[in-house]
Amino acid sequence: MAGGSWTARRFPVRIGRVPGADLQLEEQGVWDQHLQIDLDPNEGFVASIPSGALAAVNGHQVERAVLRNGDTIEIGAVKLQFWLAGSRQAGLRIREWLTWLAIAAISLGQVWLIYWMLE
């Protein structure tokens, strides 16, 4: 999986060796349930490691860590890099056309009102 990419679709994300893990890793040193990433509204993305398991974030051993964009997570023989995906803007083409149509209608209405008042 070196150089591969995986996208989380929901939280919490469970990483480990068991088949029920969201991201299943078979490498040496990875426990059945090695790491969990939660989305905390106050802190952001938080990595929690169960007691006894070893994990490092940016080279520092942790049991709990707030993750930032680009952080490196090491569990067993695996190195993962945490990245936030780029956001996609919703298509606004229909709203844009409706706005221009409304502006055109208002402008035509004003021209007609001016013409009507001058007569």
N, C-alpha and C positions, 0 to 999 in steps of 0.2 A: 504493500500500500504506500510505499515511499513516494512522496510528492503528490499523493491523492488528496481529494477534497471531499468533505462530508458536511452536509447542512442539517442543522437541527430544525425540526418543524414544530416542536412543542417542548415545553419545560415542565418538570425537570428532565435533564438528560442523564441517563445512567450509563457509565462506561465501565466495562469489565469483560471477563471471560465467559460468563454464563450466556446461553442462547437468548435469554430474555432481555439482555442489555440493549439499549438503543444503539450504542456503538460497541460492537463485539470485537475484542482484540485477543489474539491467540499468542502473542509474543511472551517471552520469558519474563517472569517477575510481575505479570499482571494478575491481580486477584480476581475472584469471581465478581465481586462488586467493589471496584477499586476507587471510583470517583463519581461524584454527582455534581452536575452544574445546575443551579437554580437561578431563576430570574426574580430578584428581590426588588420591589418598587422603590425602596429607599436607597439601596446600595448598588444596584445593578446586577451584573452576573457574578455569582458567588460559587466557587468550587469548594466542595466539602469532601473530606477524605475520612473514611471510617477509621476508628482507632486500630492501630496495629499496621495499617497499610502505610506505605511510604510514597510520598509524592513531592515534587518540587515545582515551584513556579518561578521562572527566571533564575534558576539555580539555587533557590532557598527552600529548604524543607518546610512544609506547611501542613496544617491540619484543616485550615480554612483560609481562603484567600479571595479577595475581590479581584476579578479578572478585568484587564484592560485590553484594548485592541493591540494585537501583536504579541501578547504574552506567550511564553513557551512553557508548556506543562510536560513534566517528565513523570511517567509511571512505568515502573519496571524498565524494560528495554525500549520503551516507546517514547518518542518526543512528538508532542502535538503542539500546533500553533493555533492560538485562539484569535479568530478574526471576525469582525462584524461584517455582514454582507452589505453591499451597497443597496441603497433604497431605490425603488423604481417609482417614477412619477406616474400617476394614473393618467390615462388618456383624456385629454381635455378638448379634443377637436369638436365634439358636439356642443359643449358649453360655449366654446369660442364662437362657433357659427351662430348659436342662439343669441349671444351677446351682440354680435354685429348686426343681426337681423333686428333686434330690439332698438339699437341705436339708429338704424336706417328708418325704422317705422316711426320713431319719435321725431327724427329730423323731417321726414315727409309730413308728419302731422303738424309740425311747427310751420313749415312752408305753407301748407293748406290753410292753417289758422291765420297767418299773416295775410294771405291772399283774400280770405273771406272777410277779414276786418277792414281791408282797404276798399272793398266794394261797397 
